[in-house]
Amino acid sequence: MPLLVDTGVLYALADRRDAWHARVRAYLRSHPDTLLAPVTILPEVAYLLRERIGARAEQAFAQSVAKGEIAVEGLGRRDFARAGDLMSDYDWLGFVDATVIAAAERLKMVSVATTDRRHFGAVRPAHVARFTLVP
């Protein structure tokens, strides 16, 4: 079963200096699931990689996506509508995180790979009481 990921996980995987790097790598080694990235996180990951690590890191990420090493989940109108509802319910929740949650709900995913415990832990998804947050 694929593992739905947020921006922080993909960034931490690339940045050896990130506080989450070792934990993310260890988790992904022991759980070799396909990484499933909602399309909305891709620009955010690319931006952070270029700004914090450099152009080569951003290029490596683009190549990884192109090779299919990271699966990309498209979003539709219902996902965006649900994201808007979530943003209304949780006024501190941003668009990208809301779309990750909307995709998780549509796909009936219980686990979300995230470094953002505060936001993902506070949202009550429609299909389960709480997400299981990994790593």
N, C-alpha and C positions, 0 to 999 in steps of 0.2 A: 504494500500500500504506500502511495506517495506521502511525503512529509511536507506539509504546507509551511513555508518559511516566510519570515518578514525580513525587512531590510537589515536589521541589526545582525542577524545570523550570517547572512552572506557577506556583510562587511567584516565581521569578526573573523570569519574564515580566511579572509584575504590579508588582514592586518595582524601580523605577529605580535605587535605591541598592544593590541586591544585587550582589555581586561577579560573579555569573554573568549578569546582565541583558543586557549587550551581546552576549555570546557566544551566549546562547540566542536572542535576537531575530535576530541575523545568520544563525544556522543555520536557523531556521524560515522566514526570508525566502527563503533559497536552496533550501529543501526544503519546499515547501508541501503536505506530506502532512497528512491528517486526524490530529489529535491524539487518541489513544485512551487514556483514563484508566481504570484499574481502579477499580471503585466504592469500594474501600477507601481510596483516597487522597483522595477528596472531602472528608470531614470534616477531615482533617489540613490540606489546603490552606485550607479555609474558616477553620479556627481560626487558622492563621498569618497569613492576610490580615487578619482582624479584630484580632488582638493586636498585629501589627507595623505595619499600615498604617491600619486603621480599618474601620468598618462599611460605608462606601461601597465599599471594595475587595471585601469579602466579598459584598455585594449584586451588584456587577458580575460577580463570578465565578459566582454562582448564576444570573444572567440568561444568561451565556454558555453554561452547561451547558443551561439550559432551551431556548435557541435552537438547540441542536445544534452550536454552534461547537467544542465538545469532545465527542467521542463517549465514551460510558461503557460499559465492558466489565463485564458482570455476572460473578459468580463462583459456582461451584457447590461441592458437597461434595467433589468430587475436588480442586478447587483448594485448598480449605481443608485437606484431608488432606495434600496435597503441601506446602503452606506449613508445616504442623506438622512434617513430615519435614525440611524445610529448616532450620527453627528448631532441631531436634534435632541435625542435622549441623553447623550453624554456630551455636553458642550465643550469639554476639554479634549475630545477625541478628534484627531485630524483625519483628513480625507484618505490618505494612504492606509493608515491602520484600519479605518472603517471599511475599506474595500477588501482588506485581508480577512476581516471578520465576516463580511458578506459572502466572500468566496467559501470560507470554511463552513458557514451555515448551509449554503447551497449544496456543497459537496458532502455534507454531513460528517465533517471531520471533527474529531474530538480533541486531537492534539495539534498544537501550533508550536513551531520552533521559533522562539523569540527571545530577544534580550530585554524586551520591554515588559517586565513583570507588572509594573504599575498600571499601564493601560489595559493590556490584555487580561490581566487578572481581575480588573474591576468590572469589565463588561459581562453582562449576562446574555449569552447567545440564545437564540430562539430554539435550538434543537437539543441542548444539554444545559445542565445547571451551571457548569463552568467548563472552561477549556482546561485540558491538561497541558501545562506549559513545559516545554523542554528546550534546551537541555536542563 
